[in-house]
Amino acid sequence: MLDGAEPPMTEECCIYRVPYDIRRLNEDAYTPKVVSIGPFHRNNGRLKNMERHKLKYFKGFVDRSEAKEDALVSLMEQIEASVRRCYSEAVDLSREDFIKVILVDACFIIEYFWRFHYHEWAGDDIIVLKPWLATDVRLDLLLLENQLPFFVLEKLYNLAFASRLGTSDPSFIDLTFDYFAYYNNQGLSTHVIIKHFTDLLRTFHLQPFNRRPRRKDEQVTHLQSATELLEAGVKFKASESPCLLDMRFSKKVLEIPKVKVEDWTELLFRNLVALEQCHYPYESYITDYVAVLDFLINTGGDVDVLVQNGIILNWLGDSNSVADLFNSLWKNITQANFSSHYLKLCNDLDAFYKDPWHHKKATLRRDYCNTPWQTAASVAGIVILILSLIQSVCSVIQVVQQSSQK
C-alpha cells in the first residue's frame, strides 16, 4: 500500500472537479449541455448525440492535417502521462482509451475553431445551422470540468500544420482568441500563457499584470447595500472602463463598469469563481468582485438602483432574479485574502456612510431638491422666508426708532 501511494494532485493539475459544496448550489452551471470534452463527463448519456459529430470533425481534421494518424497518436502517447496529471482525479481509463478520448476531443475543437475562423461550414453541419446549439457548445467549452490542457491543443495543431505556421495560417492561440472574441472586452493580445479555456476567460477579465492590486490577509466584513449608500448621498456612475473589475470611489461617486446580466452570466461567474477556489486561492480577483457585488445587492431594489444608473444591463427582466443570482455566487466560498484596492474602496464607502453630515445633506436633497420643480419651489420658499424675515426686522427697527424719537 505504501509503495503505491501517490499524491491525489500534482503541481501540473489545472482541471478540477468543482468542490461539492459549491457544485450542489447549481449543478447545471458546471455540467455540459451538448458536448463532453475530456474524461470527466464522457459517460453522460445526454451528450452521446454529439459523439458522431465529433468523429466527423476528427476525420475532417485528419484530412486537413499534414501529419498522418500514426503521428498524431504517437504524439499523444508521448504526452499521455503529462495530460493525466492535469486532472484533479485519477481517470479510470486504459492508456488506449484515454488517448482516444483526448485525441478525438482535441481534434474536434481544432477543426471546429478552424471552420469558425474561415467560415468553412459544410451543408450538413448541425452546429452552425442551429444557433442555439452553437451557443451551448461555446458555453460548454468554458466549463471548468469540461476542459483539455491547452498545450495538448497547441502541440496537435503545430504538428498538423508545421510547414504553414507563421506564413499563411494563424497560430492556434489566434484561432482561440477569434472564437472567444466576445469576451475579450479589453482587447488583450495573444501573448498570454493559459492553461485552458476557462483560464483564458478569467484572463480576459483581469487587469493587466502590472496593474493588479496587492493582496492583503484581510476580509471585507460589511458594506452597505446600493440603496443604503444612495440614501447616504453616494452617487453611482457607469464606468467606461473595459475591465469589469475596475471599480473606483472618489468625491462621493462610485464608478462601476457596466455588466450585462444574461441567461448565461451565472454559468460564467460560477466557473470562474470555482477555478479560483481550486487553482488561484491567493489571486482570487474575480471572487473579490463577486463579493463586493454581493454586498451591494441584497434586493431587487438595489438592482434597480444600478440599472437606473446604467451599471447593470438587465437582460433577465426581473430585478429579483438578478439579486438572487449575485447573492448566490459567493455562497460556500473560502477566501484566503482580498484585493487591497477593494478593501480601501469598501472602507471608504463605509466611512462615508457613517458620516452623519452626509446623511443630512442627502435627506435635504431628497426631500426638497429631488426634481427641478421641487428645487424651484424650495428656493422660492427660502427666498420668501428671507424676505419675510427682512420685513420683520425692518418693522422692528422702525418701531424702535419711533419709540426713541418720542
PyMOL commands that set and color helices and strands:
alter all, ss='L'
color gray80, all
select helices_A, chain A and resi 20-23+27-30+45-64+69-84+95-118+126-129+131-140+150-160+172-179+181-183+197-205+209-211+226-231+265-279+285-296+300-308+319-329+340-354+356-368+372-405
alter helices_A, ss='H'
color red, helices_A
select strands_A, chain A and resi 215-216+235-239+248-250+253-257+259-261+312-314+338-339
alter strands_A, ss='S'
color yellow, strands_A
deselect
rebuild
show_as cartoon
